[in-house]
């Protein structure tokens, strides 16, 4: 299997065009042994994680019936995404990514093994459970971020949609569809069994990861030039720059000298992501979606027990139905994206999420809830495949770990906040509305928030902006390069997308300068040289390093 030195890095490659039949068959056969070793380790690991995912909320519900205290366990598990995402990304760009994953599986084995032992001897308490969840969260941040940035070193860029689809479908099916019912059965046997099972599978996954051959470190490209925001410039000038939509190239002077410290590398990742119009908007959408969804799901175990009347096996089965939709979504994600485009795929998630949480909030039948939750599994995988492939393609490899961690900080850092708000809402609403209405309230509120998000996704994550980002990232300026989504020439739409992104950044600049200068100053007409912003205000890649990145990817 060709590695990152393969022809997928060639300038002008279109990784997301529709493949011919022969290419499609070759791609299915050509994921390679390295990918399937990674896939095997991921599958085994997710079997254990799915079983313990049922065990943690159920164990918490045996220690207390207070919604806020149960929410604290989920909040502790997700808090590291807020605290540790940025340094985790920088570490992923410094260390051997495979070894990082191996060490983190070892940490997981120790922690869940300790939980199993404490439960078996009846010594578990809520503070200890929160501490274990917090420790697991730190290991998951480093493991999950590293696993995503490892994949482009295992498959070719044109195979990322297919590889991500198979990997995510298998992960969620193993986690939800297989492991969660198994977790329910293990819970029925003994409360410690799901955690012991997770410990064993973590050890096996670590051994499988050791079979990956090679050294998986980020490729060095010399001192990188940090992206800076584009000033408002004439459209004709901006169109000639090598940066992404809404950015302009800068030189390699003093601003491009980035130190080798961990913090300097982290700052570079923050600047790069926040200045990239498409990825910034994706991160904002993910942050809102995750916060709202976690607020609804943090007390889901109590909703299943008290409103739907389910026991441990029933709760496990209800939690697993998302795996059915995930299986279909993972297998069909590439075809769906090719058929309807990435923008519509993203909008589909926002609309379906709104319907799922609203229907669940008013339902009292477990079969109805399970049916709509299976739809959620389909669109979640579709979103994940689309956005992960976008990041793996658009972000330079030397920055992939830290930029990906910034993205996940924004997207996942809101989860502990959502967990706290969901538990607090139930606690405050119960004295006034009663227990059942209080347990329904987070679901209904989430549906309302996601309805607003659907409008944002529809208006701000357009296909033109996505196509323009692809064109800039892979050097898609030549006349013979096909459209990255459909395979037909779409250069007019790409140019419009570039102009849309630049116009958004110009509007932001005008608002900033109006607040700081007399009226009329700070707005640049066509042909008028613009005063550059500081590196902290946005992003761009320097012309020299950008060309290197194109060849390197």
Helices and strands as residue ranges (DSSP letters): G 7-9, H 21-29, H 32-63, H 67-83, H 85-94, H 97-120, H 126-151, G 157-159, H 160-172, I 173-179, H 180-189, H 193-209, H 235-238, G 254-256, H 262-275, H 277-297, H 300-306, H 312-320, H 322-340, H 342-362, H 366-394, H 397-412, H 415-433, H 435-460, H 463-473, H 491-516, G 535-537, H 543-552
